[in-house]
Amino acid sequence: MKGSERLAAVVVALFVIAVVWAGFVNMGLAYAVIVGGSATIAYFSWLLTTHKKPVDPQKILPLYLLLVATEMIHMTEEVVTGFADDFSLLFHTAVPSRFSQPAS
């Protein structure tokens, strides 16, 4: 692995750790397990696949944009259905108010 590849891998690993830790501190263990587990799997998948041999951006862009649009739809559905509040009740965690639906 080249120096820049190692640096990229370390920076991404530190970012994942920081985000998962911040989520754990602010939202609890359930968040850390769900998001941290997913992020860890994604990180090692990236290291084993496209980290060393990146995909041509022209070929992957349409799929990436579809993925981002699908994620936005999914997050909207979570807000509309009050998922954050239900998740909070289910796992006895405090979800920050910016993720909760306003009281009606």
C-alpha positions in Angstrom: 0.0 0.0 0.0 1.3 3.5 -0.9 1.7 6.2 1.7 -1.3 8.1 0.4 -3.5 5.0 0.4 -2.5 4.3 4.0 -3.2 7.9 5.0 -6.7 7.7 3.4 -7.4 4.4 5.2 -6.3 5.9 8.6 -8.3 9.1 8.0 -11.5 7.2 7.1 -11.0 4.9 10.1 -10.6 7.8 12.5 -13.7 9.5 11.0 -15.8 6.3 11.5 -14.6 6.0 15.1 -15.3 9.7 15.8 -18.9 9.5 14.3 -19.7 6.3 16.1 -18.3 7.6 19.4 -20.3 10.9 19.1 -23.4 8.9 18.3 -22.8 6.6 21.3 -22.3 9.6 23.6 -25.4 11.5 22.3 -27.8 8.6 21.5 -26.6 5.5 23.3 -25.5 2.0 22.7 -28.2 1.0 20.2 -27.0 3.7 17.8 -23.4 2.6 18.3 -24.2 -1.0 17.6 -26.4 -0.4 14.5 -24.4 2.5 12.9 -21.0 1.4 14.2 -21.5 -2.2 13.0 -22.6 -1.0 9.6 -19.8 1.5 9.3 -17.2 -1.2 10.3 -18.5 -3.6 7.7 -18.5 -0.9 5.1 -15.0 0.2 6.0 -13.5 -3.3 5.6 -15.5 -3.9 2.4 -14.0 -0.7 1.0 -10.5 -1.8 2.0 -11.0 -5.1 0.3 -12.6 -3.8 -2.9 -12.3 -0.3 -4.3 -9.7 1.2 -2.0 -6.8 -0.2 -4.0 -8.4 -0.2 -7.4 -11.0 2.7 -7.6 -14.0 2.4 -9.9 -14.4 4.8 -12.9 -16.5 7.7 -11.6 -18.4 7.9 -14.9 -19.7 4.4 -14.4 -20.6 4.6 -10.7 -22.2 8.1 -10.6 -25.7 7.0 -11.7 -25.8 4.2 -9.1 -24.4 6.6 -6.4 -27.0 9.2 -7.1 -29.8 6.6 -7.0 -28.4 5.4 -3.6 -28.4 9.0 -2.2 -32.0 9.6 -3.5 -33.1 6.4 -1.9 -31.5 7.3 1.4 -33.2 10.7 1.4 -36.6 9.0 0.8 -35.9 6.6 3.6 -34.9 9.4 6.0 -38.0 11.3 5.1 -40.1 8.3 5.9 -38.4 8.0 9.3 -39.3 11.6 10.2 -42.9 11.4 8.9 -43.6 8.2 10.8 -41.9 9.3 14.1 -39.3 6.6 14.0 -36.8 8.5 16.2 -39.3 8.7 19.0 -40.3 5.0 18.7 -36.6 4.0 18.6 -36.0 6.0 21.7 -38.8 4.3 23.5 -37.8 0.9 22.3 -34.2 1.1 23.5 -34.7 3.6 26.3 -32.4 6.1 24.8 -32.5 9.9 24.5 -32.8 10.9 20.9 -31.9 14.6 20.4 -34.9 16.8 19.7 -33.8 17.7 16.2 -34.5 14.1 15.2 -37.9 14.0 16.9 -41.2 15.0 15.3 -42.7 18.2 16.7 -45.6 17.7 19.2 -49.0 18.1 17.6 
